[in-house]
């Protein structure tokens, strides 16, 4: 499933990292966004705010505060880092690879509701 990130908004990113996490405490997660258009990389640390990290991990990403991303499609790689601060992802443990899309405003989906009538013949 693709993660949608809306520009200049607070976005929640939900992942399941527990099965690939190797270091107990602290859990420092480096997020690496790689643009599919021009291969430019953006990196930042996010804090897990999940109330049940053994089941899922929840991160609050504020676009334009944590990072400023251009519109488009990205590969998102999440690494568990042995210590916070370093953006050298080769020092960390790769926990997740997924896709995300940065948009300006959410698009609405139109649905067609057909009226179905049935006729009963005797």
Residue pairs with C-beta under 8 A, 6 or more apart in sequence:
1 98
2 98
2 99
2 100
2 101
3 13
3 76
3 98
3 99
3 100
3 101
4 11
4 100
4 101
4 103
4 106
5 11
5 13
5 61
5 63
5 69
5 100
5 101
5 102
5 103
6 63
6 102
6 103
6 104
6 105
6 106
7 63
7 64
7 69
7 71
7 102
7 103
7 104
8 63
8 64
9 62
9 63
10 60
10 61
10 62
11 60
11 61
11 62
11 63
12 58
12 59
12 60
12 61
13 31
13 46
13 58
13 59
13 60
13 61
13 100
14 56
14 57
14 58
14 59
15 56
15 57
15 59
15 78
15 95
15 96
15 98
16 55
16 56
16 57
16 96
17 29
17 48
17 57
17 78
17 80
17 95
17 96
18 53
18 54
18 55
18 56
18 57
20 80
20 93
20 94
20 95
20 96
21 27
21 80
21 93
21 95
22 80
22 93
23 80
23 82
23 93
26 84
27 48
27 53
27 80
28 45
28 80
28 81
28 82
28 83
28 84
29 45
29 46
29 47
29 48
29 57
29 59
29 78
29 79
29 80
29 81
29 95
30 43
30 44
30 45
30 78
30 79
30 80
30 81
30 87
30 89
30 92
31 43
31 44
31 45
31 46
31 59
31 61
31 76
31 77
31 78
32 41
32 42
32 43
32 76
32 77
32 78
32 79
32 89
33 41
33 42
33 43
33 67
33 69
33 74
33 75
33 76
33 100
34 40
34 41
34 74
34 75
34 76
34 77
35 41
35 42
35 70
35 72
35 73
35 74
36 72
36 73
36 74
36 75
37 72
37 73
40 70
42 67
42 69
43 67
43 87
43 89
44 66
44 67
45 81
45 84
45 85
46 59
46 60
46 61
46 66
47 59
47 60
48 57
48 58
48 59
49 58
49 59
49 60
50 56
50 57
50 58
61 67
63 69
63 102
69 102
70 102
71 102
71 103
71 104
72 101
72 102
73 99
73 100
73 101
73 102
74 99
74 100
74 101
74 102
75 97
75 98
75 99
76 96
76 97
76 98
76 99
76 100
77 89
77 94
77 96
77 97
78 94
78 95
78 96
78 97
79 89
79 92
79 93
79 94
79 95
80 92
80 93
80 95
81 89
81 91
81 92
81 93
82 91
82 92
